[in-house]
């Protein structure tokens, strides 16, 4: 299976760092696993957008502590979530703000 990605960094002659444009995650992958995308697969815009949770910020300092990030990932990974955009951002310098909802059936 192939995923759309953008090379963000050349690590060395064997590996590159790839940003997966439809998921938002970054991985280091072997150059042998990278292929040029067909033109028809570039017509759909990237599905991952940079965003942050509305009205939530770290209590101490500008970044979240590693333990808090790990806890958030643990609570949300493999869960069905819906995000509602509250304010549209302006690229990487100003991410979109959203409210996050959990779908519980």
C-alpha positions in Angstrom: 0.0 0.0 0.0 1.3 3.5 -0.8 0.6 6.8 0.9 1.0 10.4 -0.4 3.9 12.1 1.2 6.4 15.0 0.9 10.1 14.6 1.6 11.0 17.1 4.3 14.6 16.1 5.0 17.3 14.0 3.5 18.8 12.1 6.5 21.6 10.5 4.6 22.1 8.6 1.3 19.8 5.7 2.6 17.0 7.5 4.4 14.6 10.5 4.0 12.1 12.1 6.4 8.6 12.0 4.9 5.5 14.1 5.9 2.4 12.1 5.1 0.1 14.8 3.6 -3.2 12.9 4.3 -2.4 11.8 7.9 -0.1 14.5 9.3 2.6 12.2 10.7 6.3 12.2 9.9 8.5 9.1 9.5 12.0 8.3 8.5 11.9 5.8 5.6 14.4 4.1 3.4 14.9 5.8 0.0 14.1 2.5 -1.6 10.5 2.8 -0.3 9.9 6.3 -1.9 8.4 6.5 -5.4 7.3 9.5 -7.6 3.6 10.0 -7.4 1.4 9.8 -10.5 0.0 13.2 -11.5 -3.6 12.1 -11.1 -3.0 11.4 -7.4 -1.9 15.0 -6.8 -5.3 16.6 -7.8 -6.9 15.9 -4.3 -5.6 18.5 -1.8 -3.8 17.3 1.3 -6.3 15.9 3.9 -4.2 16.6 7.0 -4.3 20.2 8.3 -2.3 21.7 11.1 -4.5 22.7 13.9 -4.7 23.1 17.7 -7.4 22.7 20.2 -9.5 25.8 20.8 -9.2 27.5 24.2 -6.6 25.0 25.5 -3.0 25.8 26.2 -0.2 24.6 28.4 -0.3 25.9 32.0 3.5 26.3 32.3 5.5 27.4 29.3 4.8 27.5 25.5 4.9 23.7 24.9 3.1 20.7 26.4 5.2 18.4 28.7 6.0 15.0 27.1 3.9 13.2 29.7 0.8 15.2 28.8 1.4 14.6 25.0 1.7 10.9 25.7 -1.5 10.8 27.7 -3.4 12.7 25.0 -2.1 10.3 22.4 -3.1 7.3 24.5 -6.7 8.7 25.0 -7.2 9.5 21.3 -5.2 7.0 19.2 -7.4 4.6 17.2 -10.6 6.5 18.4 -13.3 7.8 16.1 -13.1 11.6 16.6 -14.7 14.6 14.9 -13.1 18.0 14.8 -15.2 21.2 14.3 -13.2 24.1 12.9 -13.8 27.2 15.1 -11.4 29.5 13.3 -9.5 28.9 10.1 -5.8 29.3 10.3 -3.3 31.0 8.0 -0.8 28.2 7.2 2.0 27.0 9.5 2.4 30.2 11.5 -1.3 30.3 12.5 -3.0 26.8 12.8 -6.7 26.4 12.6 -8.5 26.1 16.0 -10.9 23.3 16.5 -13.1 21.6 19.1 -12.6 17.8 19.2 -15.5 15.4 19.8 -15.4 11.7 20.6 -17.9 9.5 18.8 -19.1 6.9 21.3 -21.6 4.4 20.1 
